Amino acid sequence: MHGEGVSILQSGFTACPGLFYTTPAQDGILSRIRIPGGMINSNQCRVLADIADEYGGGYVDLTNRANVQVREISTNIDHETLKLLQDSGLGSRNTHVDHIRNIMSSPTAGIDPQELIDTSSLVQAWDNYITEHSHLSGLSAKFSVCFDGGGLVRVYDRPNDIAFAAVKVDDSVYFRLYLSLGERGESPTDIGILLKPEECLPVLVALADVYLSHLDTTRRRKPRLREVLSNLGYENYLQEVEQRLPFALQRVNNLECYPTPGAKYGHIDVHPQRQAGLSYIGVVLSLGRLTTLQIRRLADLAERYGSGIIRLTPWQNLLISDIPNEQVPSVQSEIESLGLNWSVTHIRSALVACSGSTGCGSGATDTKNHARTLAEYLEHIKLNQPVNIHFSGCNKSCAQHTKSDIALVGVNMEHEERTVEGYHVYVGDSEEKFGREIYQYVSFAELPRLIERMLKVYKIESLTPNESFGDFANRHATATLKQLFT
């Protein structure tokens, strides 16, 4: 076993937590467990629940990379437990590469009725390669890779350093290569390279090796891939990649083969699988959090009605797959009995919050508890479309890098001669990071009533039931929106 005998410790070279490299947080030690492709079985769920009960706060959080976080750890996890995690497939066999970011792929890989290719084998191949090559421990902890199989649930536009997006050319499946060339949090850019499926891993290896060859080992901070690409120019970078390959990179030129749009929120609600007679259910969690009781019960559900597999999503939700269609109502009922939901129009379906002041020193506000309070307050509102409400405790936007319908950015403010927690409120799309600012310094005490008014006006004023909140907001000037919301 690589790294056998290692115990959990504070990392000396990365601020990103792993299983063997933990990070102190406001609420205790934070341990992050990589789940390549988000695929986890029922036995692994029970192991996680046991760890969270014994060492953590009795719950786990799912992240926007389909990782699992155990929080509120007060004492080091012992060697036997770490070995149990490794033996169950939850801990890397090579502890030196445990900190590298989780490998992202569509949570519906292998079951999506529209996907062009099942990317599960590519995820496994890259994870195996990382494990077998300790020199990759030199990669930035944020070196992130994504495989998109071209189905209904698309992930190639999620923030990643490298993404492979499946497309169809004539009757064959290829991958378009995307690289991170923009600002932090932006989607990667199509660079006009077409790859056969069997070429993806060699290209990925070469991309990683060229990155490593340009690191200054004397610097503690490792640059992101986008910084190296910017310094070299991505064409020069690709030339170095190509020199390491036994084949030439195929330029797309004018070939019209682009990824097709996916189904927004296809990771929530009931959807038919490519396997006849089976469906998957996307489960809405409370801000990505599951109690250990809920984890164990969901594991039981997955075994009893499905294949025993739970699929974690980059949207902090999960899927239970392989459910016979006639059993779907029973599973829906049991999900609701756990205090969870499955409906795409539920207020929690697109509610996102960072860890906030209770879990992060940068957070100005208690985002998690504020988001839960808001969700409870808005339970009575029935939406026609999901409304993406994003709580961010500061301007880093760690929980969600993409634009939201409504963004709430935490601030400390003076109110009636005392300091209280409040929010700046943003809506829709604009050149600004969070959208268009419409209110400043709204105390949390006032916020639920304001959001309620905004949602009610949106429902009344929408042009069609399918108009998103963002599109509704974009149709109106800021002054008009304020007048409507008053």
C-alpha positions in Angstrom: 0.0 0.0 0.0 1.4 3.4 -1.0 2.0 5.5 2.1 1.2 2.7 4.5 1.5 3.8 8.1 0.7 7.4 7.4 -1.7 9.1 9.8 -3.8 12.1 9.2 -1.9 15.3 9.4 -1.9 19.0 8.5 -0.7 19.5 5.0 2.5 21.4 4.6 2.1 22.1 0.9 -1.6 22.5 0.0 -4.5 24.5 1.4 -6.9 22.0 -0.2 -7.9 19.2 2.2 -7.9 15.5 1.4 -8.2 12.4 3.4 -4.6 12.3 4.5 -4.0 16.1 4.2 -6.6 17.8 6.4 -7.3 21.5 6.8 -8.3 23.4 9.9 -11.7 25.2 9.6 -13.7 27.4 11.9 -15.7 24.4 13.1 -12.8 22.0 13.6 -10.7 19.9 11.2 -12.0 19.3 7.7 -11.4 16.1 5.8 -12.3 15.8 2.1 -12.8 12.4 0.5 -12.4 12.1 -3.3 -15.2 10.1 -5.1 -14.0 9.8 -8.7 -16.9 10.4 -11.0 -19.2 10.7 -8.0 -19.9 7.0 -7.9 -20.3 5.5 -4.4 -21.8 2.2 -3.3 -24.1 1.4 -0.4 -21.3 -0.1 1.7 -19.1 2.9 1.2 -22.0 5.1 2.3 -22.2 3.2 5.6 -18.4 3.5 6.2 -18.7 7.2 5.7 -21.6 7.4 8.1 -19.6 5.5 10.7 -16.6 7.9 10.3 -18.8 11.0 10.5 -20.4 9.7 13.7 -17.1 8.6 15.4 -14.9 11.6 14.4 -17.1 14.3 12.9 -20.3 16.2 13.5 -22.7 13.3 12.6 -23.2 14.5 9.0 -21.4 14.8 5.7 -21.4 17.6 3.1 -21.3 17.0 -0.7 -19.3 19.6 -2.6 -19.5 21.1 -6.1 -17.0 18.6 -7.3 -18.9 15.6 -6.0 -16.5 15.1 -3.1 -17.6 14.2 0.5 -16.5 16.4 3.4 -16.4 15.3 7.0 -16.4 18.4 9.2 -16.0 19.1 12.9 -13.3 16.6 13.4 -11.7 17.1 16.8 -9.1 14.3 16.8 -6.9 12.6 14.3 -8.4 9.7 12.4 -6.4 6.6 13.5 -4.4 4.3 11.2 -6.9 1.4 11.3 -9.7 3.7 10.2 -7.7 5.2 7.3 -6.9 1.7 6.2 -10.6 0.8 6.3 -11.3 3.7 4.1 -8.6 2.6 1.7 -9.8 -1.0 1.7 -13.4 0.1 1.0 -12.2 2.2 -2.0 -12.7 5.6 -0.4 -9.1 6.4 0.2 -6.4 6.6 -2.4 -3.9 3.7 -2.3 -1.2 6.4 -2.8 -1.5 8.9 0.0 0.9 11.3 -1.9 -1.7 12.1 -4.5 -4.7 12.2 -2.3 -4.9 16.0 -2.4 -5.5 16.3 -6.2 -8.9 17.4 -7.1 -11.7 15.0 -7.7 -12.3 13.8 -11.2 -15.6 15.1 -12.5 -18.0 13.4 -14.9 -21.7 13.4 -15.5 -23.5 11.7 -12.6 -25.6 9.9 -15.2 -22.7 8.2 -17.0 -23.8 4.8 -18.3 -27.5 5.4 -17.7 -28.1 8.6 -19.7 -30.4 7.8 -22.7 -28.8 10.4 -24.9 -25.1 10.1 -24.0 -22.7 9.3 -26.8 -20.2 7.4 -24.6 -20.0 6.1 -21.1 -17.0 8.0 -19.5 -16.7 5.8 -16.4 -13.8 3.9 -17.9 -11.9 7.2 -18.6 -12.5 8.4 -15.0 -11.2 5.1 -13.7 -8.2 5.1 -16.0 -7.1 8.6 -15.0 -7.6 7.8 -11.3 -5.5 4.6 -11.7 -2.8 6.6 -13.5 -2.6 9.2 -10.7 -2.4 6.5 -8.1 0.4 4.7 -9.9 2.6 7.8 -10.6 3.7 9.5 -7.4 5.4 12.3 -9.4 1.9 13.7 -10.0 1.9 14.8 -6.4 3.7 17.8 -7.8 0.5 18.9 -9.5 -1.4 21.8 -8.1 -4.0 20.6 -5.6 -6.6 22.4 -7.9 -5.5 20.5 -11.0 -9.0 19.6 -12.2 -10.2 17.2 -15.0 -13.7 16.5 -16.4 -15.1 13.9 -18.8 -18.5 14.6 -20.4 -20.2 11.8 -22.3 -22.5 14.1 -24.3 -25.8 13.2 -22.5 -28.7 15.1 -20.9 -26.7 16.0 -17.8 -23.8 18.0 -19.1 -20.7 18.9 -17.0 -18.1 20.1 -19.6 -19.0 23.7 -18.9 -18.3 23.4 -15.2 -15.1 25.2 -14.0 -12.2 22.8 -14.6 -8.6 23.1 -15.9 -9.2 20.4 -18.5 -12.4 19.0 -20.0 -13.1 16.4 -22.6 -16.6 16.8 -24.2 -18.0 14.0 -26.4 -19.3 14.9 -29.9 -20.4 12.9 -32.9 -18.6 13.1 -36.2 -20.4 11.1 -38.9 -21.0 7.8 -37.0 -18.0 8.0 -34.7 -17.6 9.5 -31.2 -14.7 11.9 -30.5 -13.9 14.3 -27.7 -13.4 18.1 -28.0 -10.6 19.3 -25.8 -11.3 22.3 -23.5 -8.7 24.2 -21.4 -8.9 26.8 -18.8 -7.9 30.0 -20.5 -10.1 32.6 -18.7 -10.4 34.0 -15.2 -10.9 32.0 -12.1 -14.3 30.3 -12.0 -14.9 30.6 -15.8 -15.8 27.6 -17.9 -12.9 26.1 -19.9 -12.5 27.1 -23.6 -12.8 24.9 -26.7 -9.3 25.0 -28.3 -10.2 23.2 -31.5 -8.7 19.8 -30.8 -10.5 16.6 -31.7 -9.5 13.4 -29.9 -10.5 9.7 -30.3 -11.6 8.2 -26.9 -8.3 6.1 -26.7 -6.3 9.3 -27.2 -7.7 11.1 -24.1 -5.5 9.5 -21.5 -2.2 10.0 -23.3 -3.1 13.6 -24.0 -4.1 14.1 -20.4 -0.8 12.6 -19.2 1.1 14.9 -21.6 -0.8 18.0 -20.4 0.1 17.1 -16.8 3.7 16.5 -17.6 4.2 19.7 -19.5 2.6 21.6 -16.6 5.0 19.9 -14.2 8.0 20.8 -16.4 7.2 24.5 -16.1 6.9 24.6 -12.3 9.3 26.6 -10.2 9.9 24.1 -7.4 11.3 26.8 -5.1 7.9 28.5 -4.9 5.5 27.2 -2.3 2.5 28.4 -4.3 1.9 26.4 -7.4 0.3 28.2 -10.3 -3.0 27.1 -11.8 -2.9 25.6 -15.2 -4.5 28.7 -16.7 -1.5 30.8 -15.5 1.0 28.5 -17.2 -1.1 28.5 -20.4 -1.2 32.3 -20.2 2.5 32.7 -19.7 3.5 30.2 -22.5 0.6 30.8 -24.8 -1.7 27.8 -25.3 -0.4 27.0 -28.8 3.2 26.8 -27.5 1.9 24.6 -24.6 0.2 22.3 -27.1 3.3 22.0 -29.2 5.1 20.7 -26.1 2.2 18.3 -25.4 2.4 17.0 -29.0 6.1 16.3 -28.7 5.3 13.8 -26.0 2.7 12.0 -28.0 3.0 9.1 -30.5 0.3 10.7 -32.7 -0.5 14.2 -34.0 -3.2 16.3 -32.5 -6.2 16.7 -34.9 -7.3 20.3 -35.4 -11.0 20.7 -35.9 -10.7 23.7 -38.3 -14.2 24.3 -39.7 -15.7 21.0 -38.7 -19.2 21.7 -37.2 -19.3 19.2 -34.3 -20.1 20.8 -31.0 -21.5 19.5 -27.7 -25.3 19.6 -27.6 -27.0 21.5 -24.8 -28.1 19.3 -21.8 -31.2 19.4 -19.8 -31.0 22.0 -17.1 -31.6 20.4 -13.7 -31.7 17.0 -15.3 -30.0 15.8 -12.1 -33.2 16.4 -10.1 -36.6 14.6 -10.3 -37.5 11.4 -12.1 -35.9 10.5 -15.4 -35.9 7.4 -17.6 -32.6 5.6 -18.1 -31.2 4.1 -21.3 -31.9 0.7 -19.7 -35.6 -0.2 -20.5 -38.0 -0.2 -17.6 -35.6 1.7 -15.2 -35.4 5.2 -14.0 -33.2 7.4 -11.8 -34.3 9.9 -9.2 -32.4 13.0 -8.4 -32.6 13.8 -4.7 -32.7 17.4 -3.4 -30.6 17.7 -0.3 -30.6 20.5 2.2 -27.6 22.6 1.0 -25.6 19.4 0.2 -25.8 18.1 3.7 -26.8 14.6 4.8 -27.1 13.4 8.4 -25.6 9.9 9.0 -29.2 8.6 9.5 -30.1 9.9 6.0 -26.9 8.4 4.5 -27.7 4.9 5.9 -31.3 5.1 4.9 -30.4 6.2 1.3 -27.9 3.3 1.1 -30.7 0.9 2.1 -33.0 2.4 -0.5 -30.3 2.1 -3.2 -29.9 -1.6 -2.3 -33.5 -2.4 -1.9 -34.8 -0.7 -5.1 -31.8 -0.2 -7.3 -28.3 -1.5 -7.9 -26.8 -0.3 -4.6 -25.1 2.7 -6.3 -25.5 6.3 -5.3 -24.3 9.0 -7.7 -23.1 12.3 -6.3 -23.5 15.4 -8.5 -21.5 18.6 -8.9 -24.6 20.4 -7.8 -24.5 19.0 -4.2 -27.3 16.6 -4.8 -27.4 12.9 -5.5 -29.0 10.3 -7.7 -30.4 6.9 -6.9 -30.3 4.9 -10.2 -31.6 1.6 -11.7 -35.1 1.8 -10.1 -37.8 -0.3 -11.8 -40.4 2.2 -13.0 -43.2 0.6 -11.0 -41.2 1.1 -7.8 -40.6 4.9 -8.4 -43.6 6.1 -6.3 -42.4 4.0 -3.3 -38.9 5.4 -3.5 -40.3 9.0 -3.8 -42.3 8.4 -0.7 -39.3 7.1 1.3 -37.2 10.0 0.2 -39.8 12.4 1.5 -39.9 10.4 4.8 -36.2 11.3 5.3 -37.0 15.0 5.2 -35.5 15.2 1.6 -37.2 16.0 -1.7 -37.0 15.0 -5.3 -39.0 17.8 -7.1 -37.2 20.1 -9.5 -39.5 23.0 -8.5 -38.9 22.6 -4.8 -37.3 25.8 -3.3 -34.2 23.8 -2.2 -33.6 22.3 -5.7 -31.3 25.2 -6.7 -30.4 26.7 -3.3 -26.6 26.9 -2.8 -24.5 28.1 0.1 -20.9 28.2 1.0 -19.7 27.1 4.5 -20.0 30.7 5.7 -18.7 32.1 9.0 -19.2 28.9 11.0 -16.8 27.0 8.7 -14.6 29.6 7.0 -12.6 32.5 8.4 -13.4 34.6 5.3 -17.2 34.3 5.7 -19.0 37.4 7.0 -22.3 35.7 7.5 -23.7 32.4 8.7 -24.7 31.4 5.1 -25.7 27.7 5.8 -28.1 28.5 8.6 -29.4 31.6 6.8 -30.1 29.5 3.7 -31.9 26.9 5.7 -34.0 29.5 7.4 -34.9 31.1 4.1 -35.9 27.7 2.6 -38.2 27.0 5.5 -39.7 30.5 5.2 -40.3 29.9 1.4 -41.6 26.3 1.6 -45.1 27.5 0.7 -44.1 29.0 -2.6 -44.7 26.7 -5.6 -42.3 27.5 -8.4 -42.9 26.8 -12.1 -39.1 26.8 -12.7 -36.2 26.3 -10.3 -34.7 29.5 -9.0 -31.0 29.4 -8.3 -30.4 31.3 -5.1 -26.7 31.5 -4.1 -25.5 32.5 -0.6 -21.9 33.5 -0.5 -20.2 34.6 2.7 -17.7 36.8 0.9 -16.8 37.7 -2.7 -14.8 34.6 -3.4 -17.9 32.6 -4.5 -16.4 29.2 -3.5 -19.7 27.3 -3.6 -20.8 28.4 -7.1 -18.6 30.0 -9.7 -21.3 30.4 -12.3 -23.9 33.1 -12.4 -27.1 32.5 -10.4 -30.6 33.9 -10.6 -30.3 35.6 -7.2 -26.9 36.0 -5.5 -26.7 37.0 -1.9 -23.2 38.2 -0.8 -22.6 38.4 2.9 -21.5 41.7 4.6 -21.3 43.0 8.2 -23.4 46.1 8.5 -24.5 48.7 11.1 -28.1 48.4 12.0 -29.7 50.3 14.9 -26.3 51.1 16.4 -25.1 47.5 16.4 -23.3 45.2 13.9 -25.5 42.6 12.2 -25.1 40.2 9.4 -26.5 41.3 6.0 -26.3 40.8 2.3 -25.9 42.6 -1.0 -28.5 41.3 -3.5 -27.7 40.6 -7.1 -29.9 39.3 -9.9 -29.7 38.1 -13.5 -26.7 38.3 -15.8 -24.3 41.1 -16.3 -20.6 41.8 -16.7 -20.3 41.8 -12.9 -19.2 38.7 -11.0 -22.4 38.0 -9.2 -24.8 39.7 -11.6 -26.6 43.1 -11.3 -26.7 44.6 -7.9 -30.2 45.8 -6.9 -29.9 46.1 -3.1 -27.1 46.8 -0.7 -26.9 46.1 3.0 -30.1 44.1 3.5 -30.1 42.7 7.1 -30.9 39.0 7.3 -34.0 39.8 9.4 -35.4 41.6 6.3 -34.1 39.2 3.7 -36.7 36.4 3.7 -39.6 38.8 3.1 -37.7 40.5 0.3 -36.9 37.3 -1.5 -40.5 36.2 -1.0 -41.7 39.4 -2.7 -39.2 38.9 -5.5 -40.4 35.3 -6.2 -44.1 36.3 -6.1 -43.5 39.1 -8.5 -41.5 36.8 -10.8 -44.4 34.3 -10.9 -46.9 37.0 -11.7 -44.8 38.9 -14.3 -43.2 36.0 -16.2 -44.0 36.0 -19.8 -44.4 32.2 -19.8 -44.2 29.5 -17.2 -40.8 28.5 -18.7 -39.2 31.9 -18.3 -36.3 31.7 -15.8 -35.9 34.2 -13.0 -32.7 35.4 -14.6 -34.4 36.0 -18.0 -37.2 37.8 -16.2 -34.7 40.0 -14.3 -32.8 40.8 -17.5 -35.9 42.1 -19.2 -36.2 45.0 -16.7 -34.0 47.9 -15.7 -32.8 48.0 -12.1 -35.1 50.9 -11.2 -38.1 48.9 -12.6 -37.2 45.8 -10.6 -37.0 47.8 -7.4 -40.4 49.3 -8.1 -41.9 45.9 -8.8 -40.4 44.4 -5.7 -41.5 47.2 -3.4 
